Amino acid sequence: MPVQYSNASSFNGLLRPDHGTQFADIFFAPVIAGYRLSPTDYTALSLQIYAPTGAYNPNRLANAGQNTWTFTPTIAYTKIFPKNNVELTVNYGVEFYTTNRDTNYHNAAVSVLDVLALKRFRSGWSVGVVGGWIQQLGNDTGPTADLIGGAKGYSVGMGPIVGWAGKIRKTPVSANLRWVNEFAAHARPSGNAVQLSLSTTFE
């Protein structure tokens, strides 16, 4: 259940800054197919979906929800280096959006490339670096998009990640904390994103 704190400002202060803690869009993956290429090489295909369940108000600048369905077919490749217990993962997907009915704004498809390099320790802890490149593939459409020239843009970010995986009593638990600084952006929101993820498996 995603909960998000957002703090946003825009247009060099011409719009009033906004912030809030809200429920974000729920994410699920109804299709996942993995294949082991070798003992140290893995690949996976999936369809990831964000549902418009998060808080959204067209009069607010900081919204945790997008008010659209998002469909992302994704391919991933993981290489493991057993000698050093290092994992390298490359994840690529294309996001397709439905139209925001409250604003009649339709986002163009977006290419998303994520890279993760992770060093694991026997204690269950892990540290690494995560990076991402978001590239819009076309122009947005709708009355507002037409006024701003389609808002076709990109953003690039990178930052550290730390995680832990183990068991609490007999229940498998994992957690990771990442910080991504978007150091290059054009016609897209830019800033810093901090994400804490917790997961467990119930048997």
Buried (B, 14 or more C-beta within 10 A) or exposed (E): EBEBEBEBBEEEEEEEEBEBEBBBBBEEEEEEEEEEEEEEEBBBEBBBBBBBBBBBBEEBBBBBBBBBBBBBBBEBBBBBEEEEEBBBBBBBBBBBBBBBEEBEBBBBBBBBBBBBBBBBEEEEEBEBBBBBBBBBEEBBBBEEBEEEEBBBBBBBBBBEBBBBBEEEEEEEBBBBBBBBBBEEBEBBEBBEBEBEEEEEEEE
